[in-house]
Every structure is written in C-alpha cells, then in structure tokens.
C-alpha cells in the first residue's frame, strides 16, 4: 500500500470519528441554542452511535459486491452536505432527525476504509499493522473532534465549529478521488451464523463485558461536561475539552495491553484491573473540582481502553474460524452499550442526581468485575 493511500485513509478515519463525537463536549451550547434539556442534548450524541451497532451486518451486505470507493465518495458527500445543513437548523426535533440520517452514512465510510485496508494487502502481517493504524486513527479522531469542537465553540460558536469540521471532511473527499477502485469480497454476516455465538458463554461474557464497559465509558464522557459546568468553579468550553485529554493516556495504555496481560498473568485479571480503575474513576467524580474531574477522566480512559483492547483481542483467540461474525457481534454489543450509555444516564442525572447515575455505573462495573473473577481460568 502506498503512502498516499495509507495517510488518506488515516485522515478520513480521524475526521469521520471527529464529526461523530464533536457534539459531546458542547452539549451546553446546543442546549442554549436549541432550547433543550441535558437529556435531549444527550440524544444528539446517542443517535449517532445507534447505526454503528448494526453497521457490520448491514454494510457487510452492501459492500460485498459494491465498489468501496464509490460507496466512500457517495457517503462522504452526503455527510458533508448534512453537516452544513445542520448549522442552519434551529428546531431540535428536525436537528435530531437530520443527525440520525447523517449517522447512517458514518458506518459506510468506516466500513469502506477498513475494507480498503484489509483487501489491498498481500501479507497478513501488513494487514494487521494497517488495521492497528486504523484503530489508532479512530481513537485519535474521538479526541481531536471533542477538543476542536470545544475550542471553536468557545472562540466563535458551535455553528462555526460544525462548519470547520465540514471543511476538514471536504479535504478528505478530495483525497478520496485518488484512492484505487475495487470491489470488496469480504464475507457477509448472515443472521443464523450469529446464534451459536450467543449461546456460547465464552463469547457472551466478553460481549456483556464490552457492553457494560462502553455503557459506563460513554455515560461518563456524556455527563462530564454537565458535572464540570455545575461544579464549584466556572469552566469554559475550551477548558471542558481538557477533560478528554485522558484519551491520550488511554491510547498509550492500549498499545501496551499485551504487557498488561503478562503483568497480571491472564486476560481475565487484566480486564478485572480495568474495571477496578473505572470504579475508582466514578467514585472520584463525586468531587466536582475541575482538576479532580480531569484525573477521573484519565482513569476512565485507562480502564476503558484496557478492557476494550484485551476483550477485542480475546474474542478473536477463542478458536472460531468465523472472525467476521465474531467481530461484527462484538461491535454490535460495543456500540449498543455506547448508544444506551449516552442517553439513559443523562435522563437519570436530569431526573435525580449524579448520585443515582453513579449507583447504576457501580452496579454494572462491579457485576462485570465479579463475572470475570469467576472466569480467570476461562480467559488466560
């Protein structure tokens, strides 16, 4: 794979994920502009994650015989147009519907990019390396999108922030025209192929674990701007972006997940460590001091990325030759947890308090911690 293609795909992966998570730290600004509650603002983020849960199945069918480049260019064009249109929408319900339509095309972009990376490499080693680069790019995109939207909103407005992100993706669209054309020949996932894995508890405990982790992960990332804004000291949108810098530490930790597994002498123990770290982080959020919240978010990212990296690799080592099905199922549980975690905790926070939300987080994390404590021999 030539450098142009590799860096173009990295750029597109970063900018696409940046658009997905850009609304999360600026929910306060969206609340003011659209005259909505915090729960309604959380739906804007959650709506974007819902299509991600079903992408491996739906787009597996579309890309089996379609030209990945054509799907990529078409999807990018729709996403850019909708991104610009959103700037001029002042009605909340129209905004959410338009955002959901846009979200339907995010998985198409990601699936097309990943298809290019995995189908144009001759060696399995290079393929694995490039997939690793892609995953790192998506993590970086989540961080960059949250920071840029916060800073641009603080300097100008959320509308300008959305406009600038659209310009970044326009550059990506221009880059995509020079990417090679080819038809993906990856296997499509059939519903009946999923059922045996849902009945195998070796897989189900991992799927339940990733659901619980991403539920709490997205829940804390969605709530943290509200917790910070209602804290003891006033914070700006730019300062809120600092809460997401834990992503950097999380990225570094994920690179060394195999070392962490060796350190704890087992995958289950490493996952348990990740859940313990997240439990500590949730407890720390009771103190709304801004710097304490930054430290808590660092721990959330460390724990979450350890769990994600270890579980995603573990589910691929259980002996199945249907990795496309296994990974598709993993992503479905992962993003379903993120979708629900973006909405339900905010509803509870708005109706009651962070105390009520934290109880829910604790229950989920502790139950997952206990489940892996009984399965140390299952996941070595």
Residue pairs with C-beta under 8 A, 6 or more apart in sequence:
1 117
1 120
1 121
1 126
1 130
4 178
5 116
5 120
5 179
5 180
6 130
6 133
8 172
8 175
8 176
8 178
8 179
9 113
9 116
9 117
9 134
9 137
9 179
10 133
10 134
10 137
11 171
11 172
11 175
12 72
12 76
12 109
12 113
12 172
12 175
12 176
13 110
13 113
13 134
13 137
13 138
13 141
14 137
14 138
14 140
14 141
14 144
15 141
15 165
15 168
15 169
15 171
15 172
16 79
16 106
16 109
16 110
16 113
16 141
16 169
16 172
17 137
17 138
17 141
17 142
17 145
18 141
18 142
18 144
18 145
18 148
18 165
18 168
19 79
19 83
19 106
19 145
19 165
19 169
20 48
20 49
20 103
20 106
20 141
20 142
20 145
21 45
21 141
21 142
21 145
21 146
22 145
22 146
22 148
22 149
22 161
22 162
22 165
23 30
23 41
23 44
23 45
23 48
23 149
24 45
24 146
24 149
24 221
24 222
24 225
25 146
25 149
25 150
25 225
25 237
25 240
25 241
25 243
25 244
26 149
26 150
26 153
26 158
26 161
26 225
26 237
27 38
27 41
27 42
27 44
27 45
27 222
27 225
27 226
28 41
28 225
28 226
28 229
28 237
29 153
29 157
29 158
29 237
30 36
30 41
30 44
30 158
31 37
31 38
31 40
31 41
33 90
33 158
34 40
34 41
34 90
34 91
34 92
34 95
35 92
36 92
37 350
38 226
38 346
38 349
38 350
39 343
39 346
39 347
39 350
40 92
41 346
42 222
42 342
42 343
42 345
42 346
42 347
43 96
43 342
43 343
44 95
44 96
44 99
45 218
45 222
45 342
46 222
46 339
46 340
46 342
46 343
47 96
47 99
47 100
47 103
48 99
48 100
48 102
48 103
48 106
49 103
49 218
49 335
49 338
49 339
49 342
50 100
50 103
50 335
50 339
51 100
51 103
51 104
51 106
51 107
52 103
52 106
52 107
52 331
52 335
52 338
52 339
53 331
53 332
53 333
53 334
53 335
53 336
53 339
54 107
54 332
55 107
55 108
55 110
55 111
55 331
55 335
56 111
56 189
56 324
56 327
56 328
56 329
56 331
56 332
57 189
57 191
57 328
57 332
58 107
59 107
59 108
59 111
60 111
60 186
60 187
60 188
60 189
60 324
60 328
61 188
62 71
62 108
63 71
63 111
63 112
63 115
63 184
63 186
64 184
64 185
64 186
64 187
64 188
65 183
66 183
66 184
67 181
67 182
67 183
68 112
68 115
68 116
68 119
68 181
68 182
68 183
68 184
69 112
69 116
69 176
69 179
69 180
69 181
69 182
70 181
71 108
71 111
71 112
72 108
72 109
72 112
72 113
72 116
72 176
72 179
73 173
73 176
73 177
75 105
75 106
75 108
75 109
75 112
76 109
76 169
76 172
76 173
76 176
77 173
78 102
78 105
79 102
79 105
79 106
79 109
79 169
80 166
80 169
80 170
80 173
82 98
82 99
82 101
82 102
83 102
83 162
83 165
83 166
83 169
84 162
84 163
84 166
85 98
86 95
86 98
86 99
86 102
86 162
87 159
87 162
87 163
89 95
89 98
110 138
113 134
114 131
114 134
115 184
115 186
116 179
116 180
116 182
117 127
117 130
117 131
117 134
118 127
118 130
118 131
118 186
119 182
119 184
119 185
119 186
120 180
120 182
121 127
121 130
136 251
139 247
139 250
139 251
139 254
139 305
140 251
142 247
143 244
143 245
143 247
143 248
143 251
145 165
146 241
146 244
146 247
147 241
147 244
147 245
148 161
148 164
148 165
149 158
149 161
149 162
149 165
149 241
150 237
150 238
150 240
150 241
151 237
151 238
151 241
152 158
152 160
152 161
152 164
153 160
153 161
153 237
154 236
154 237
154 238
155 238
186 324
187 324
189 324
189 325
189 328
193 322
193 325
194 325
194 328
194 329
197 203
197 204
197 320
197 325
197 326
197 329
198 204
198 329
202 318
202 378
203 315
203 318
203 326
203 329
205 371
205 372
205 375
205 378
206 311
206 314
206 315
206 330
206 379
207 315
207 329
207 330
207 333
208 333
208 368
208 371
209 271
209 307
209 311
209 368
209 371
209 372
210 307
210 308
210 311
210 312
210 330
210 333
210 334
210 337
211 333
211 334
211 336
211 337
212 337
212 364
212 365
212 367
212 368
213 274
213 275
213 278
213 303
213 304
213 307
213 308
213 311
213 337
213 368
214 304
214 308
214 334
214 335
214 337
214 338
214 341
215 337
215 338
215 340
215 341
215 364
216 278
216 282
216 300
216 304
216 341
216 361
216 364
216 365
217 278
217 300
217 304
217 338
217 341
218 337
218 338
218 339
218 341
218 342
219 341
219 342
219 344
219 345
219 346
219 357
219 361
220 281
220 282
220 285
220 296
220 297
220 300
220 361
221 244
221 297
221 300
222 341
222 342
222 345
222 346
223 345
223 346
223 349
223 354
223 357
224 240
224 243
224 285
224 293
224 297
225 240
225 243
226 346
226 349
227 285
227 288
227 293
227 354
228 235
228 239
228 240
228 243
228 288
228 290
228 293
229 235
229 240
230 288
231 288
231 289
231 290
231 293
232 288
232 289
233 289
233 290
235 290
239 290
242 294
243 293
243 294
243 297
244 297
245 294
245 297
245 298
246 294
246 297
246 298
246 299
246 300
246 301
246 302
247 301
249 298
249 301
249 302
250 298
250 301
250 302
250 304
250 305
251 305
253 260
253 301
253 302
253 305
253 306
254 305
254 306
254 308
254 309
257 270
257 305
257 306
257 309
257 310
257 313
258 313
260 270
260 273
260 306
260 310
261 267
261 270
261 310
263 270
264 270
264 272
264 273
266 376
266 379
266 380
267 310
267 314
267 379
267 380
268 372
268 373
268 375
268 376
268 378
268 379
268 380
269 376
270 306
270 310
271 306
271 307
271 310
271 311
271 372
271 379
272 369
272 372
272 373
273 303
273 306
274 302
274 303
274 304
274 306
274 307
274 310
275 303
275 307
275 365
275 366
275 368
275 369
275 372
276 303
276 369
277 299
277 302
277 303
277 306
278 299
278 300
278 303
278 304
278 307
278 365
279 362
279 365
279 366
279 369
280 299
281 296
281 297
281 299
281 300
281 303
282 296
282 300
282 358
282 361
282 362
282 365
283 358
284 292
284 293
284 295
284 296
284 299
285 293
285 296
285 354
285 358
286 354
286 358
287 293
308 334
311 330
312 327
312 330
314 379
315 326
315 327
315 330
316 323
316 326
316 327
318 326
320 326
344 360
345 357
345 360
345 361
348 356
348 357
348 360
349 356
349 357
372 379
